Amino acid sequence: MSNTQVVEDVLNDAGHPLHISDIIHLAEQRYQVTLHRDSIVSAILKKINADQTFIRTAPNTFALKTFTGK
């Protein structure tokens, strides 16, 4: 499972936007993976810029596009 898939699963399970710190914490708890903050934020932002999977709802806070129906 890729890091962005882990983030996607964490956000899907939460059902609402999460701050990157919470995403990293939940990924460690649930999947026993260490996400590096700068790397995962960069990967999420690339997906956002490509209009895929994620949206930014606030500074360093992300959600799945499906939450907004887009």
N, C-alpha and C positions, 0 to 999 in steps of 0.2 A: 504494500500500500504506500503510495507516495505521500509526501508531507501535505500537499494540498488536498489529497483525499482524506487525510486525517482531520484537517481543518474543516472540510466539508461535513464530515460525520459529526464532529463536535458541535458545529453550528446547527446541523439538522436535529441532533438530540436536544440541544438547548431550546430550539424553537424561537429564538429571538437573537438580536444582535449581541455580540460579545466584544469586549475590549481584548486586544491582542494578549495582554497579560493573563486574562482568564482563559483564552484559547490555549495558550501554552501550558498553563497549569492543568487544565482538563485533559489535554493530550498526554501529558506525563502520567496522570492518574489512570486514565482509561486504556491507553495504548502502550504505555511504558516506552514512549519515544521522547527524545529531547529535541524540541524545535528551537532553532536559533532565531532569535527575534528579528534581526535584520534580514536574514535570508527568507524567512517565511513572510514577512511583510512585503518584501520585494516580489516574491512569487504571487502573493495575493493581488498586489497592485498591477502586475502584468496581466492577470486574469481580468481585473476590473477594466484596464485600458483596452483590452480586447473584447470587452462587453460580454464576458463569460463568467458564469458561476457566482461571483461575489459582487457585493456593493459595499461602499463605505457609508456608514450612517452618521458618523461623528469622527473626530480625530482618533486614529488608531482603534476604531471600532468598526467591526465588519459583520455582514449578514449574508445570507444566501439570496440570490436574485429571486428565487421562488417565493421568498417571504413577501415580496412586494407585488407578485403577480406579473412581473416583467418578463 
